[in-house]
Amino acid sequence: MPTETPFLSLILPAHNEEQRLPDTLAAVLSFAQSQPYPCEVVIVENGSSDRTREIARAFAAEHPVTNLLCLDLPGKGRAVQAGMLAARGQYRFICDVDLSMPLSEIPRFLPPLLEGVDIAIASREAPGAVRYGEPHYRHLVGRVFNNLVRLVALPRLQDTQCGFKCFTAAAAETLFPLQTITGWTFDVEILAIAFKLGLHIEEVPIPWYYHGNSKVKVLRDSARMALDLFTIRRNLRRGTYARPR
């Protein structure tokens, strides 16, 4: 790995992504190399049963800007937590492998286009956002969940679950050691802790393109995610999330 401190770390959680990962890595590398500042790419492969780990390892061997982490257990929250804490960038950006948000939007989350925020989150619901190709039932399910999120934990945010989020290094190193949820609802937990600690969160409206091979399974995952919300609220009330000394 280069010794120069990156300005931007692009963190890609990758579980069973052998189909999409090669094209995504090529696109992410092209984006990183076209920027006027140093970037690193952090791939976090965890618990895959396909060739994801082999593909990621071969890519990392060829490209020095890449750091590969391999974990034994699945869980998107687990992968993101590991990637955020291993990253070295001044800004650390979670990037879903499906690239449902174009990479060309990333500069809008960073200075000089966005200044003075600790966390910038992509929003499919903020004024100016546009969704492309999403079935109505998926949008409805998403809105039901987000309304529950707003009721239970985060009343100010329109969209907590979009998979593109940017953290300053200081915010990442404060928040992710406190994370306890290793599955899909980690976003809500991290943002709830951030609000509790008084960090500045900004929603950035984006163009978002639906891909039918989402890893979230509505029937399988909804109940678990709802239970996680009440766990987060209980933890907030008990003072579980204390700023580390």
N, C-alpha and C positions, 0 to 999 in steps of 0.2 A: 504493500500500500504506500502511496505517496506520503511524505512527511508534511507537506503543506496543509494547513487547516482548511477544509472545504468551507465555502460560503453556504452551500446547499447540499444536504443529504437527501437522496430520494430513496425511500424505504418501501420495498415491495414484499408484502407477505405472500407466500406462494405455497399453497397446499393443493396437491393434485392438479397442477396447472400445465401438464406437459403439452397440451394442445395450443394454449395461448402464449405460453411463456417465451418461446423463441422470438416471435414477432414483437412482443412487448419489450423484451430486452433490447432488441435492435433499435426500436423507436426511442426508448429511454436513453440509450447510449448516444444516439444522434442528437437528442435534445441537450444532454449534458455537455457534449463536445461543442455545441453551437453557442453556449452561453459565455459571457465575458468574464465570468468568475469561475473558480475551481468548484467542481462538483464531485460527489462520490455517490455510488449506487450500492445500496445495502439490500441484498436479497436474503429473506428469512424463509427458509424451507422448513416446514415442520410436519412430521408424521405422514408424508405422502406415501401412497401405495403404488404410484406410477413412476415415470422416469423424470419427474420434476427435479429431484436432487442431482441426477446425472447431468441434465441440461444446464442447471445453474452452476454446477461445479466446472463444467467445460467452459462456460462463458466467463466465469471469474478467473480461470486460468489464463485466458487470452487477453483480459482487459484489466489493467492494474487499478483502474478507478473503482473496481468492484470489490466489495467485501461480502462474503457468503457466510451466513450463520445456518447451522443445521441443528434443529431441535427434534427430539424424539416424539414429543406429544403434539397433537393438533390443537386448534383453537386460534382464531384470528387475533383475539386480544393478547394471547401469549406471544404470538409472532411479532405483533406491533410493539409490545412492551420491550422485547429483546432487541428489536431493531432500533428503537428510539434510544435505548441506553447504550447501545454499541456505537451508534452514529457519532461523528465528530463535527458535523456541520454547525455553523452559526444558526441556520434554519434547517428544520427537519420535517420533511414532507411525506406523509403517508400517501401511497399511490396504489390503487387497486390494479391488479394485473389486467382486468378487462378494459382499462382505459376508456371507461364510459364518459369521462371528462377529457377533452383534448389536452395534450401536454402543453400546447401553446397558451393555455390559460394560467399556467403556474406563475409567471411573473406578476400576475395581479394579486398574488398572495404575499409578495415580497416587497421590501423597499427597492426603488423609490416609489413604486405605485401604491403601496400600502405601508404606512408608517405608524409606529406607536401602538401596535397591538402585540399581545403575547401569543394569541392563537387565532388563526384565520381558518374558518371551516367553509368548505364548499356547500352551497345551499341550492336545492332544487325547488325551493318554495319562496325564497326571498324575492321581492320585486325585481323584475328583470331576468329571472331565471326562465329557461325554456327546456321542456322535456321533449324528446323525440322517440317515437315508437313504443312508448310504454303502454301495455294493456291497461284498461280502466280498472280491472280488479286489483292489479298490483299497486296502482296509485292509491286506491281506496284502502287497501290493507296498510300501506305505508302511512297514510294520514291517520288512520285509527291508532296505530302504534305511537305516532308522534304526538297525538292529542293526549295519550296516556302518559307519555314522557313529560309533557308540559304540565299535566295535572299532578304528577307524582314528584318530579325532580327539577325540571328545567323550564319554567314558565315563559322565559324570554326567547327561546330559540325555535325557529320554524322547522329546522331539519337537522337532526343530530346524526343520522345514519349514513349520509353520503360518505363514500370511502376515500375522500381526498381532504386532508387536513394538514395545516402547517403550524409548527410550534417553534418558538425560539428555543435555543439551546437551554437557556435558564428555565423556561417553562417545562420543557421535556424532563430535565433533570430534577425538577421539583415534583412533578406530577406522577411520572411513571413508576417510581419506587413505591408509591402509595396504592397503585392499582391492585385489585384483588380478583377481578372478573377476567377470565381467560377466553371467554366466548364472544359472541357477536355484540353483546351489550356493553363492552368495554368503553365504547365511545361515550355513552351516557355517563358512566362512572367518572371517566377522566374529566369531562366537561363540568360535571357537578362538583367535583373537587376543585376545579379551577375557579368556579364561581364562589365557592366557599372561601377560597384563599384570596379572592379579590383580583384575580387576573382579568385582563381585558380580552374579550372574545368578540370577533367580528365575523358575521356571515357574509360570504361573497357569492352573489348570484352567478350561476354558471349555465352554459348549455350542457345538457346531459342526455346521453344516448343509451337507450335500453338494450341490454343483451340478454337473450332468453336463457342462457346457461348460468344463471346466478347460482352461487353456492348456498344462498339462504333458501331453505325450504319452508314455505309458509306454515303448513300444518305442523311440521316436525319442530320448528324452532320458536314459534310464537309464544307457546306456553312458557318455555324456559326464559325467554326474553322478558315476558311480563313479570315472572317471579324475580328476575334480576332487578327490575325497577324498584320493587318493594324492599329488596335487600339493600339497595343503594340508599333509599330513604331512611331505612332503619340505621344504617351505618352513619349517615349524616347526623341523625338525631343523637346517636351515642357518642359522637365525637371520634369515630374510628379514624377519620382522615385528618391527621394532625400534620402540619408542616414539619418536615424533618429539620432537626437542629443543624 
